[in-house]
C-alpha cells in the first residue's frame, strides 16, 4: 500500500473523531453548547431571531402560561429551531 492511500484511509478514519467534539462556553452567566459542529446547539438567554430557513417551534405553543427564558435550541445545523421567547 503506498503512502498516499494510507494517508487517505487514516484521514477518513480520523474524521468522525475530529468533528464529534462538544463545545460549551459561558459568558455573562449564559451558556452556549455546540455538539457535532452544529448538529445540536443550545443557547441560554440569547433572544436571537429565528432564521427564516429554519422550521421554528415556540414553547408558547405547548405552554402559553410559562415565563420566557430566552433559550434557543437548534437541531440539524439550524433546520429545526425550538425557542422560548
C-alpha positions in Angstrom: 0.0 0.0 0.0 1.5 3.3 -1.0 1.8 6.3 1.4 -1.0 8.3 -0.3 -3.6 5.6 0.1 -2.6 5.1 3.7 -2.9 8.8 4.4 -6.3 9.0 2.8 -7.6 6.0 4.8 -6.2 7.3 8.1 -7.8 10.7 7.4 -11.2 9.2 6.7 -11.0 7.1 9.9 -10.0 10.2 12.0 -12.7 12.5 10.6 -15.5 11.3 12.9 -13.4 12.0 15.9 -12.4 15.5 14.7 -16.0 16.5 14.1 -17.6 14.9 17.1 -16.4 17.5 19.6 -18.7 19.1 22.1 -18.0 22.7 23.0 -19.6 24.6 25.9 -18.8 28.2 26.8 -20.3 30.5 29.4 -20.2 34.3 29.1 -22.0 36.6 31.5 -23.8 33.7 33.1 -25.2 32.4 29.7 -24.3 29.0 28.4 -23.7 28.2 24.7 -23.3 24.5 23.8 -22.5 23.0 20.4 -22.4 19.3 19.7 -21.0 17.8 16.4 -20.3 21.1 14.8 -23.9 22.3 15.0 -25.9 19.1 14.9 -27.3 20.3 18.3 -26.8 23.8 19.5 -28.3 25.4 22.7 -28.1 29.0 23.8 -29.4 30.3 27.1 -30.9 33.8 27.2 -30.0 34.6 23.6 -33.3 36.1 22.3 -31.7 35.6 18.9 -34.1 36.0 16.0 -35.1 32.7 14.4 -33.6 32.1 11.0 -36.0 32.2 8.1 -34.7 29.0 6.6 -35.5 27.1 9.9 -38.7 25.3 10.9 -39.5 27.1 14.2 -41.3 25.6 17.2 -42.2 28.0 20.0 -42.6 26.9 23.6 -45.6 29.1 23.9 -47.4 26.7 21.5 -47.1 24.0 24.2 -47.4 26.0 27.5 -48.6 29.6 26.9 -48.6 30.4 30.7 -44.9 29.6 31.2 -42.5 32.5 31.7 -40.0 33.2 28.9 -36.3 32.3 29.4 -34.8 33.3 26.0 -33.4 29.8 25.4 -32.8 28.8 21.8 -32.1 25.2 20.6 -31.4 24.2 17.1 -31.1 20.7 15.6 -29.6 19.5 12.3 -27.5 22.6 11.8 -30.4 25.0 12.1 -33.0 23.1 10.2 -35.3 22.9 13.3 -35.4 25.6 16.0 -37.1 25.4 19.4 -37.2 28.7 21.1 -38.6 30.2 24.3 -39.3 33.9 23.7 
